[in-house]
Amino acid sequence: MMEARDLECVIDAHQNHARKPENRYRKWDGKTPYSIHPIWCAATLLHETKLPEQMRRDGSLALLYHDVLEDTTAPLPDWLSQDVKGLVQALTFESSEDEWENIWSRGELPILLKLYDKTGLFLDGTWIAPKRREQHLAHLRKLCEYVERKHGELNITLFARVFLQQQSRLES
């Protein structure tokens, strides 16, 4: 389960070890600390009471640390289990294109976790250029469909569907 030291570690990694200084904050306003994103992802998974407790426990830690390897120079802490470190590795990609192509070979749990990450992106995704937004929405749709086939309706699929429906209305 997430502990205070995990939150402190992730906040420190994004605030003090970001690969690019401008990446310490969310792009939409340049003020919100970046660490809010992985914290939201992790906390949201913990609310999925339809999922097994171990999946929620390990998955929430993986989501909490999921951008550390991609976006910071900080290492993962030694106290994380090998299972959690493996999940973080499975959620780490060189680019969005790399993710769009390769997430499907990383296993059922990484695909589920990626749905939290991509849904969280749209909480403040107004900064995304229209063509790129289309690509991210198509990926979100595929992730949502996969997760619904495997796990049925979850809170995260409901959130994702809201973003997808909203986008459809904007395009009409």
MDAnalysis code that builds the backbone (N, CA, C; Angstrom):
import MDAnalysis as mda
import numpy as np

u = mda.Universe.empty(516, n_residues=172, atom_resindex=np.repeat(np.arange(172), 3), trajectory=True)
u.add_TopologyAttr("name", ["N", "CA", "C"] * 172)
u.add_TopologyAttr("resid", np.arange(1, 173))
u.add_TopologyAttr("resname", ["MET", "MET", "GLU", "ALA", "ARG", "ASP", "LEU", "GLU", "CYS", "VAL", "ILE", "ASP", "ALA", "HIS", "GLN", "ASN", "HIS", "ALA", "ARG", "LYS", "PRO", "GLU", "ASN", "ARG", "TYR", "ARG", "LYS", "TRP", "ASP", "GLY", "LYS", "THR", "PRO", "TYR", "SER", "ILE", "HIS", "PRO", "ILE", "TRP", "CYS", "ALA", "ALA", "THR", "LEU", "LEU", "HIS", "GLU", "THR", "LYS", "LEU", "PRO", "GLU", "GLN", "MET", "ARG", "ARG", "ASP", "GLY", "SER", "LEU", "ALA", "LEU", "LEU", "TYR", "HIS", "ASP", "VAL", "LEU", "GLU", "ASP", "THR", "THR", "ALA", "PRO", "LEU", "PRO", "ASP", "TRP", "LEU", "SER", "GLN", "ASP", "VAL", "LYS", "GLY", "LEU", "VAL", "GLN", "ALA", "LEU", "THR", "PHE", "GLU", "SER", "SER", "GLU", "ASP", "GLU", "TRP", "GLU", "ASN", "ILE", "TRP", "SER", "ARG", "GLY", "GLU", "LEU", "PRO", "ILE", "LEU", "LEU", "LYS", "LEU", "TYR", "ASP", "LYS", "THR", "GLY", "LEU", "PHE", "LEU", "ASP", "GLY", "THR", "TRP", "ILE", "ALA", "PRO", "LYS", "ARG", "ARG", "GLU", "GLN", "HIS", "LEU", "ALA", "HIS", "LEU", "ARG", "LYS", "LEU", "CYS", "GLU", "TYR", "VAL", "GLU", "ARG", "LYS", "HIS", "GLY", "GLU", "LEU", "ASN", "ILE", "THR", "LEU", "PHE", "ALA", "ARG", "VAL", "PHE", "LEU", "GLN", "GLN", "GLN", "SER", "ARG", "LEU", "GLU", "SER"])
u.atoms.positions = np.array([
    [0.848, -1.176, 0.000],
    [0.000, 0.000, 0.000],
    [0.893, 1.239, 0.000],
    [0.382, 2.287, -0.591],
    [1.118, 3.555, -0.617],
    [1.368, 4.042, 0.801],
    [2.569, 4.510, 1.021],
    [2.927, 5.088, 2.313],
    [3.419, 6.510, 2.091],
    [3.558, 7.248, 3.167],
    [4.036, 8.633, 3.078],
    [5.380, 8.695, 2.359],
    [6.266, 7.733, 2.616],
    [7.579, 7.776, 1.967],
    [7.463, 7.636, 0.450],
    [6.456, 6.899, -0.030],
    [6.255, 6.771, -1.476],
    [5.832, 8.109, -2.071],
    [4.883, 8.762, -1.412],
    [4.432, 10.071, -1.886],
    [5.589, 11.067, -1.876],
    [6.345, 11.095, -0.791],
    [7.484, 12.012, -0.689],
    [8.515, 11.737, -1.780],
    [8.762, 10.471, -2.053],
    [9.745, 10.079, -3.057],
    [9.315, 10.537, -4.455],
    [8.058, 10.331, -4.783],
    [7.548, 10.709, -6.112],
    [7.505, 12.225, -6.263],
    [7.065, 12.913, -5.236],
    [7.039, 14.382, -5.286],
    [8.456, 14.909, -5.474],
    [9.398, 14.396, -4.708],
    [10.798, 14.825, -4.824],
    [11.362, 14.519, -6.211],
    [11.089, 13.329, -6.735],
    [11.614, 12.948, -8.051],
    [11.160, 13.924, -9.118],
    [9.871, 14.251, -9.133],
    [9.337, 15.143, -10.174],
    [9.697, 16.606, -9.934],
    [9.811, 17.006, -8.675],
    [10.104, 18.409, -8.385],
    [11.596, 18.724, -8.480],
    [12.437, 17.799, -8.045],
    [13.870, 18.097, -7.942],
    [14.762, 17.331, -8.907],
    [14.195, 16.370, -9.642],
    [15.013, 15.553, -10.547],
    [14.395, 15.416, -11.940],
    [13.531, 16.357, -12.310],
    [12.903, 16.309, -13.638],
    [13.994, 16.435, -14.705],
    [13.870, 15.642, -15.770],
    [14.847, 15.712, -16.867],
    [14.886, 17.109, -17.487],
    [13.728, 17.763, -17.556],
    [13.632, 19.138, -18.055],
    [12.948, 19.965, -16.970],
    [13.501, 21.109, -16.599],
    [12.884, 21.909, -15.522],
    [11.407, 22.225, -15.749],
    [11.019, 22.471, -17.003],
    [9.611, 22.803, -17.267],
    [8.682, 21.617, -17.011],
    [9.216, 20.412, -16.920],
    [8.400, 19.227, -16.668],
    [8.095, 19.016, -15.186],
    [8.492, 19.964, -14.342],
    [8.142, 19.871, -12.917],
    [6.673, 20.206, -12.692],
    [6.045, 20.809, -13.713],
    [4.657, 21.254, -13.589],
    [3.844, 20.725, -14.756],
    [2.536, 20.617, -14.554],
    [1.638, 20.163, -15.614],
    [1.592, 21.229, -16.709],
    [1.504, 20.782, -17.955],
    [1.574, 21.691, -19.103],
    [0.393, 22.642, -19.194],
    [-0.755, 22.242, -18.726],
    [-1.957, 23.051, -18.932],
    [-1.906, 24.391, -18.220],
    [-1.225, 24.468, -17.067],
    [-1.171, 25.760, -16.375],
    [0.238, 26.167, -15.952],
    [1.192, 25.257, -16.042],
    [2.559, 25.581, -15.643],
    [2.728, 25.851, -14.155],
    [1.709, 25.529, -13.355],
    [1.733, 25.787, -11.907],
    [1.491, 24.531, -11.078],
    [0.621, 23.655, -11.586],
    [0.266, 22.443, -10.849],
    [1.458, 21.488, -10.865],
    [1.923, 21.043, -9.695],
    [3.061, 20.118, -9.680],
    [2.753, 18.860, -10.503],
    [3.741, 18.408, -11.261],
    [3.544, 17.232, -12.104],
    [3.112, 16.025, -11.271],
    [3.628, 15.912, -10.068],
    [3.355, 14.732, -9.237],
    [1.877, 14.526, -8.949],
    [1.051, 15.538, -9.158],
    [-0.400, 15.379, -8.976],
    [-0.934, 14.284, -9.908],
    [-0.384, 14.204, -11.121],
    [-0.847, 13.200, -12.095],
    [-0.649, 11.765, -11.591],
    [0.569, 11.338, -11.248],
    [0.698, 9.949, -10.778],
    [-0.029, 9.679, -9.465],
    [-0.137, 10.697, -8.615],
    [-0.875, 10.515, -7.361],
    [-2.352, 10.272, -7.674],
    [-2.926, 11.044, -8.605],
    [-4.323, 10.839, -8.997],
    [-4.514, 9.432, -9.558],
    [-3.626, 9.016, -10.453],
    [-3.737, 7.684, -11.065],
    [-3.751, 6.597, -9.991],
    [-2.794, 6.680, -9.062],
    [-2.666, 5.663, -8.013],
    [-3.887, 5.658, -7.093],
    [-4.325, 6.835, -6.681],
    [-5.469, 6.921, -5.766],
    [-6.751, 6.438, -6.446],
    [-6.899, 6.724, -7.718],
    [-8.099, 6.308, -8.440],
    [-8.179, 4.786, -8.535],
    [-7.061, 4.137, -8.788],
    [-7.047, 2.666, -8.827],
    [-7.447, 2.073, -7.474],
    [-7.029, 2.693, -6.400],
    [-7.362, 2.154, -5.077],
    [-8.870, 2.146, -4.819],
    [-9.630, 2.943, -5.556],
    [-11.091, 2.976, -5.417],
    [-11.799, 1.874, -6.204],
    [-11.088, 1.111, -6.990],
    [-11.698, 0.066, -7.832],
    [-11.929, -1.201, -7.011],
    [-12.979, -1.211, -6.215],
    [-13.227, -2.343, -5.322],
    [-13.634, -3.619, -6.058],
    [-13.916, -3.528, -7.353],
    [-14.220, -4.732, -8.142],
    [-12.953, -5.516, -8.489],
    [-11.801, -4.881, -8.345],
    [-10.529, -5.538, -8.674],
    [-9.933, -6.173, -7.425],
    [-9.158, -7.249, -7.609],
    [-8.531, -7.904, -6.458],
    [-7.604, -6.945, -5.696],
    [-7.553, -7.115, -4.387],
    [-6.771, -6.218, -3.528],
    [-5.292, -6.188, -3.911],
    [-4.694, -7.335, -4.195],
    [-3.266, -7.359, -4.547],
    [-3.010, -6.580, -5.838],
    [-3.908, -6.701, -6.799],
    [-3.785, -5.964, -8.057],
    [-3.850, -4.461, -7.787],
    [-4.763, -4.063, -6.913],
    [-4.905, -2.650, -6.570],
    [-3.685, -2.144, -5.810],
    [-3.171, -2.970, -4.918],
    [-2.018, -2.565, -4.104],
    [-0.780, -2.382, -4.982],
    [-0.408, -3.420, -5.718],
    [0.787, -3.330, -6.579],
    [0.575, -2.318, -7.711],
    [-0.631, -2.320, -8.278],
    [-0.922, -1.405, -9.372],
    [-0.864, 0.048, -8.949],
    [-1.357, 0.353, -7.750],
    [-1.324, 1.747, -7.294],
    [0.113, 2.217, -7.098],
    [0.973, 1.359, -6.593],
    [2.384, 1.742, -6.454],
    [3.047, 1.915, -7.816],
    [2.735, 1.019, -8.739],
    [3.293, 1.147, -10.089],
    [2.830, 2.450, -10.739],
    [1.549, 2.799, -10.567],
    [1.053, 4.054, -11.124],
    [1.693, 5.266, -10.443],
    [1.898, 5.167, -9.155],
    [2.533, 6.266, -8.440],
    [3.933, 6.550, -9.000],
    [4.666, 5.495, -9.331],
    [6.046, 5.632, -9.808],
    [6.163, 5.576, -11.339],
    [5.037, 5.493, -12.058],
    [5.097, 5.167, -13.486],
    [5.840, 6.171, -14.353],
    [5.937, 7.422, -13.962],
    [6.652, 8.404, -14.779],
    [8.054, 8.715, -14.263],
    [8.454, 8.104, -13.188],
    [9.773, 8.396, -12.619],
    [10.888, 8.042, -13.611],
    [10.840, 6.859, -14.199],
    [11.912, 6.451, -15.116],
    [11.881, 7.238, -16.425],
    [10.674, 7.579, -16.900],
    [10.553, 8.318, -18.163],
    [10.943, 9.790, -18.019],
    [10.523, 10.399, -16.933],
    [10.569, 11.859, -16.838],
    [11.550, 12.439, -15.840],
    [12.215, 11.588, -15.063],
    [13.150, 12.111, -14.062],
    [14.466, 11.341, -14.138],
    [15.444, 11.842, -13.413],
    [16.737, 11.146, -13.305],
    [16.819, 10.340, -12.017],
    [15.748, 10.349, -11.247],
    [15.714, 9.615, -9.977],
    [15.550, 8.122, -10.234],
    [16.198, 7.308, -9.409],
    [15.985, 5.857, -9.512],
    [14.730, 5.458, -8.736],
    [14.256, 4.263, -9.005],
    [13.179, 3.714, -8.181],
    [13.760, 3.359, -6.817],
    [13.019, 3.542, -5.753],
    [13.555, 3.227, -4.422],
    [13.732, 1.727, -4.219],
    [14.704, 1.395, -3.398],
    [15.014, -0.009, -3.106],
    [13.872, -0.746, -2.426],
    [13.029, -0.027, -1.708],
    [11.973, -0.693, -0.938],
    [10.833, -1.233, -1.798],
    [10.772, -0.847, -3.062],
    [9.716, -1.390, -3.923],
    [9.979, -2.858, -4.228],
    [8.931, -3.643, -4.279],
    [9.083, -5.062, -4.607],
    [9.489, -5.221, -6.076],
    [10.012, -6.372, -6.403],
    [10.381, -6.663, -7.795],
    [9.143, -6.646, -8.690],
    [8.011, -7.094, -8.164],
    [6.766, -7.069, -8.940],
    [6.393, -5.639, -9.325],
    [6.471, -4.727, -8.365],
    [6.126, -3.332, -8.638],
    [7.147, -2.724, -9.596],
    [8.418, -2.981, -9.380],
    [9.450, -2.462, -10.289],
    [9.229, -2.990, -11.711],
    [8.832, -4.245, -11.824],
    [8.539, -4.818, -13.140],
    [7.367, -4.133, -13.813],
    [6.345, -3.803, -13.026],
    [5.196, -3.081, -13.582],
    [5.594, -1.677, -14.036],
    [6.419, -1.001, -13.244],
    [6.893, 0.329, -13.640],
    [7.656, 0.225, -14.959],
    [8.510, -0.768, -15.080],
    [9.245, -0.977, -16.338],
    [8.275, -1.217, -17.497],
    [7.235, -1.997, -17.241],
    [6.256, -2.303, -18.295],
    [5.459, -1.072, -18.712],
    [5.408, -0.056, -17.858],
    [4.684, 1.179, -18.159],
    [5.606, 2.271, -18.715],
    [6.875, 1.955, -18.893],
    [7.868, 2.926, -19.343],
    [8.115, 2.777, -20.837],
    [8.024, 3.891, -21.544],
    [8.183, 3.894, -23.002],
    [9.052, 5.071, -23.425],
    [9.622, 4.963, -24.610],
    [10.450, 6.034, -25.165],
    [9.607, 7.192, -25.689],
    [8.409, 6.901, -26.142],
    [7.548, 7.925, -26.752],
    [6.106, 7.424, -26.738],
    [5.200, 8.322, -27.080],
    [3.793, 7.905, -27.194],
    [3.637, 6.851, -28.273],
    [4.326, 7.034, -29.381],
    [4.239, 6.060, -30.480],
    [4.726, 4.684, -30.032],
    [5.799, 4.662, -29.273],
    [6.314, 3.402, -28.719],
    [5.245, 2.753, -27.844],
    [4.604, 3.545, -27.008],
    [3.542, 3.034, -26.145],
    [2.369, 2.507, -26.959],
    [1.886, 3.288, -27.917],
    [0.722, 2.900, -28.713],
    [0.938, 1.561, -29.390],
    [2.161, 1.303, -29.804],
    [2.475, 0.062, -30.506],
    [2.753, -1.100, -29.558],
    [3.426, -0.828, -28.455],
    [3.984, -1.919, -27.650],
    [3.277, -2.231, -26.333],
    [2.351, -1.408, -25.888],
    [1.659, -1.713, -24.631],
    [0.937, -3.055, -24.709],
    [0.468, -3.404, -25.886],
    [-0.353, -4.613, -26.053],
    [0.417, -5.901, -25.796],
    [1.734, -5.844, -25.815],
    [2.541, -7.034, -25.548],
    [3.075, -7.055, -24.118],
    [2.664, -6.098, -23.298],
    [3.215, -5.986, -21.937],
    [2.361, -6.670, -20.880],
    [1.207, -7.180, -21.270],
    [0.388, -7.919, -20.318],
    [-0.877, -7.186, -19.913],
    [-1.781, -7.952, -19.326],
    [-3.104, -7.447, -18.964],
    [-3.046, -6.329, -17.920],
    [-2.241, -6.497, -16.873],
    [-2.186, -5.486, -15.821],
    [-1.571, -4.178, -16.318],
    [-0.463, -4.189, -17.041],
    [0.037, -2.914, -17.581],
    [-0.971, -2.205, -18.486],
    [-1.739, -2.952, -19.258],
    [-2.758, -2.318, -20.108],
    [-3.824, -1.654, -19.232],
    [-4.271, -2.335, -18.197],
    [-5.235, -1.752, -17.261],
    [-4.657, -0.474, -16.642],
    [-3.429, -0.539, -16.176],
    [-2.810, 0.616, -15.527],
    [-2.637, 1.774, -16.500],
    [-2.330, 1.467, -17.733],
    [-2.158, 2.513, -18.743],
    [-3.468, 3.261, -18.968],
    [-4.614, 2.589, -18.782],
    [-5.895, 3.277, -18.907],
    [-6.014, 4.386, -17.861],
    [-5.519, 4.161, -16.661],
    [-5.532, 5.206, -15.629],
    [-4.648, 6.373, -16.050],
    [-3.485, 6.067, -16.548],
    [-2.541, 7.093, -16.991],
    [-3.140, 7.945, -18.108],
    [-3.685, 7.300, -19.115],
    [-4.213, 8.032, -20.269],
    [-5.502, 8.782, -19.935],
    [-6.327, 8.233, -19.048],
    [-7.517, 8.956, -18.620],
    [-7.099, 10.192, -17.836],
    [-6.121, 10.033, -16.964],
    [-5.600, 11.169, -16.196],
    [-5.054, 12.275, -17.084],
    [-4.512, 11.905, -18.222],
    [-3.991, 12.886, -19.178],
    [-5.079, 13.868, -19.601],
    [-6.305, 13.375, -19.751],
    [-7.395, 14.217, -20.230],
    [-8.035, 15.072, -19.137],
    [-7.620, 14.908, -17.894],
    [-8.106, 15.807, -16.844],
    [-7.596, 17.224, -17.088],
    [-6.419, 17.331, -17.688],
    [-5.846, 18.651, -17.982],
    [-5.217, 18.663, -19.373],
    [-5.830, 17.954, -20.298],
    [-5.266, 17.780, -21.629],
    [-5.611, 18.855, -22.642],
    [-6.042, 20.009, -22.174],
    [-6.405, 21.076, -23.109],
    [-5.225, 21.561, -23.934],
    [-4.030, 21.318, -23.472],
    [-2.812, 21.772, -24.153],
    [-2.459, 20.911, -25.362],
    [-3.080, 19.749, -25.502],
    [-2.708, 18.811, -26.563],
    [-3.219, 19.331, -27.908],
    [-2.320, 19.392, -28.882],
    [-2.684, 19.851, -30.227],
    [-3.746, 18.921, -30.820],
    [-4.638, 19.435, -31.674],
    [-5.774, 18.651, -32.185],
    [-5.405, 17.299, -32.794],
    [-4.408, 17.228, -33.662],
    [-4.045, 15.943, -34.282],
    [-3.529, 14.959, -33.232],
    [-2.704, 15.463, -32.321],
    [-2.153, 14.624, -31.261],
    [-3.268, 14.172, -30.319],
    [-4.204, 15.062, -30.059],
    [-5.343, 14.736, -29.207],
    [-6.135, 13.585, -29.816],
    [-6.357, 13.641, -31.116],
    [-7.042, 12.555, -31.827],
    [-6.339, 11.224, -31.622],
    [-5.019, 11.237, -31.741],
    [-4.241, 10.009, -31.568],
    [-4.361, 9.486, -30.137],
    [-4.271, 10.388, -29.168],
    [-4.401, 9.976, -27.765],
    [-5.806, 9.442, -27.474],
    [-6.814, 10.068, -28.055],
    [-8.189, 9.592, -27.858],
    [-8.402, 8.217, -28.478],
    [-7.835, 7.986, -29.649],
    [-7.945, 6.659, -30.285],
    [-7.292, 5.600, -29.394],
    [-6.153, 5.932, -28.814],
    [-5.466, 5.009, -27.909],
    [-6.305, 4.780, -26.646],
    [-6.854, 5.864, -26.103],
    [-7.715, 5.752, -24.925],
    [-8.904, 4.841, -25.223],
    [-9.498, 4.981, -26.376],
    [-10.646, 4.149, -26.780],
    [-10.253, 2.672, -26.801],
    [-9.107, 2.360, -27.394],
    [-8.643, 0.963, -27.460],
    [-8.373, 0.408, -26.063],
    [-7.718, 1.206, -25.227],
    [-7.451, 0.764, -23.856],
    [-8.752, 0.492, -23.114],
    [-9.705, 1.394, -23.250],
    [-10.990, 1.266, -22.566],
    [-11.728, 0.009, -23.026],
    [-11.762, -0.223, -24.310],
    [-12.431, -1.413, -24.848],
    [-11.771, -2.688, -24.329],
    [-10.449, -2.724, -24.307],
    [-9.725, -3.893, -23.807],
    [-10.080, -4.139, -22.330],
    [-10.002, -3.085, -21.527],
    [-10.260, -3.226, -20.089],
    [-11.707, -3.648, -19.842],
    [-12.645, -3.097, -20.583],
    [-14.052, -3.497, -20.412],
    [-14.257, -4.972, -20.763],
    [-13.568, -5.461, -21.790],
    [-13.677, -6.896, -22.134],
    [-13.114, -7.769, -21.019],
    [-12.027, -7.341, -20.416],
    [-11.353, -8.153, -19.389],
    [-11.967, -8.022, -17.999],
    [-12.430, -6.806, -17.647],
    [-12.835, -6.543, -16.261],
    [-14.255, -6.026, -16.104],
    [-14.953, -5.823, -17.219],
    [-16.278, -5.230, -17.121],
    [-16.187, -3.740, -16.850],
    [-17.299, -3.182, -16.421],
    [-17.340, -1.747, -16.165],
    [-16.643, -1.428, -14.839],
    [-15.705, -0.520, -14.902],
    [-14.982, -0.037, -13.726],
    [-15.151, 1.474, -13.653],
    [-14.788, 2.051, -12.536],
    [-14.823, 3.513, -12.419],
    [-13.992, 4.158, -13.527],
    [-12.836, 3.599, -13.806],
    [-11.949, 4.207, -14.793],
    [-12.528, 4.118, -16.206],
    [-13.259, 3.052, -16.508],
    [-13.866, 2.985, -17.846],
    [-14.994, 4.004, -17.957],
    [-15.691, 4.260, -16.861],
    [-16.725, 5.297, -16.867],
    [-16.097, 6.674, -17.110],
    [-14.990, 6.965, -16.425],
    [-14.280, 8.234, -16.632],
    [-13.828, 8.355, -18.086],
    [-13.205, 7.300, -18.578],
    [-12.685, 7.330, -19.950],
    [-13.814, 7.551, -20.953],
    [-14.935, 6.879, -20.747],
    [-16.075, 7.031, -21.664],
    [-16.599, 8.478, -21.678],
    [-16.552, 9.151, -20.531],
    [-16.976, 10.557, -20.481],
    [-16.092, 11.396, -21.404],
    [-14.779, 11.202, -21.332],
    [-13.869, 11.966, -22.187],
    [-14.102, 11.629, -23.660],
    [-14.320, 10.365, -23.940],
    [-14.541, 9.953, -25.327],
    [-15.860, 10.518, -25.859],
    [-16.914, 10.483, -25.049],
    [-18.204, 11.044, -25.479],
    [-18.119, 12.558, -25.650],
    [-17.421, 13.197, -24.750],
    [-17.252, 14.646, -24.838],
    [-16.542, 15.011, -26.143],
    [-15.527, 14.271, -26.484],
    [-14.795, 14.526, -27.716],
    [-15.687, 14.298, -28.943],
    [-16.508, 13.259, -28.910],
    [-17.426, 12.984, -30.014],
    [-18.396, 14.150, -30.205],
    [-18.906, 14.690, -29.108],
    [-19.814, 15.840, -29.196],
    [-19.113, 17.061, -29.771],
    [-17.856, 17.271, -29.405],
    [-17.101, 18.417, -29.920],
    [-16.840, 18.300, -31.409],
    [-16.681, 17.051, -31.873],
    [-16.403, 16.816, -33.293],
    [-17.659, 16.946, -34.142],
    [-18.852, 16.795, -33.538],
    [-20.120, 16.845, -34.284],
    [-20.482, 18.256, -34.690],
])
